[in-house]
Amino acid sequence: MATRPSIAIDIGRRRLRALEGSWERDRLRVRRVLNEPVPDGLGVEDPKALGEWIGRTLEQGRFDKGKVTVAHLPRARGAQAPHAAHR
């Protein structure tokens, strides 16, 4: 039986990487993968703008609106922004 899909994202200064997957039996089934450049001029110090961009990018990539796990998010970017934008 498959588990509900989860999303893991890793955002750096230049790229947003995301993976959506779920466990099926004893394997991780990867449903979607995203690797996007962070747009020039994005106010990365503005967590609201960053979260809105991440939410739109995940939506355009057809990611499910579900649990999000954030990795390597610098404190200046606001750890809650991506999750809050993609509910």
C-alpha positions in Angstrom: 0.0 0.0 0.0 1.3 3.4 -0.9 1.7 6.2 1.5 0.5 9.7 0.9 3.0 11.7 -1.2 5.5 14.0 0.6 7.7 16.7 -0.8 11.3 17.4 0.1 12.8 20.6 -1.1 16.4 21.9 -0.9 17.0 25.6 -1.7 20.3 27.1 -2.2 21.4 30.6 -3.3 21.0 29.6 -7.0 18.7 26.6 -7.3 15.5 25.1 -5.9 15.4 21.3 -6.0 12.3 19.4 -5.1 11.2 15.8 -5.0 7.7 14.3 -4.5 7.5 10.7 -3.6 5.7 8.1 -1.6 6.5 4.7 -0.1 5.1 1.7 -2.0 5.8 -1.6 -0.2 9.5 -1.3 0.5 10.4 1.2 -2.2 10.3 4.9 -2.6 8.3 5.9 -5.7 9.5 9.2 -7.1 6.6 11.0 -8.7 8.1 14.3 -9.6 11.4 16.0 -9.6 12.1 19.7 -10.0 15.4 21.6 -10.5 14.8 25.3 -11.1 17.1 28.4 -10.9 16.3 31.0 -8.3 15.2 34.0 -10.4 17.5 37.0 -10.5 16.2 39.9 -8.4 14.2 37.6 -6.1 14.4 39.1 -2.7 15.8 36.1 -1.0 16.0 37.9 2.2 12.2 38.4 2.0 10.6 35.1 3.3 7.2 36.1 1.9 8.4 36.6 -1.6 10.5 33.5 -1.5 7.6 31.4 -0.1 5.3 32.7 -2.8 7.8 31.9 -5.6 8.4 28.4 -4.2 4.6 27.8 -3.9 4.0 28.9 -7.5 7.0 26.9 -8.8 5.7 23.7 -7.1 2.2 24.3 -8.4 3.5 24.8 -12.0 5.4 21.5 -11.5 2.2 19.8 -10.6 3.3 18.9 -7.1 0.6 17.8 -4.7 -0.2 20.2 -1.9 0.9 18.1 1.0 3.6 17.8 3.6 6.9 19.7 2.8 10.2 19.0 4.3 12.8 21.8 3.9 16.5 21.1 3.8 19.4 23.6 3.8 17.4 26.8 4.1 19.5 29.6 5.4 18.0 31.4 8.4 17.8 34.7 6.6 15.3 33.2 4.2 12.8 32.2 6.8 12.2 28.5 7.5 8.4 28.7 7.4 8.0 30.5 4.1 8.0 27.6 1.7 5.6 25.4 3.7 3.2 28.2 4.4 3.0 29.1 0.8 2.3 25.6 -0.4 -0.5 24.4 1.8 
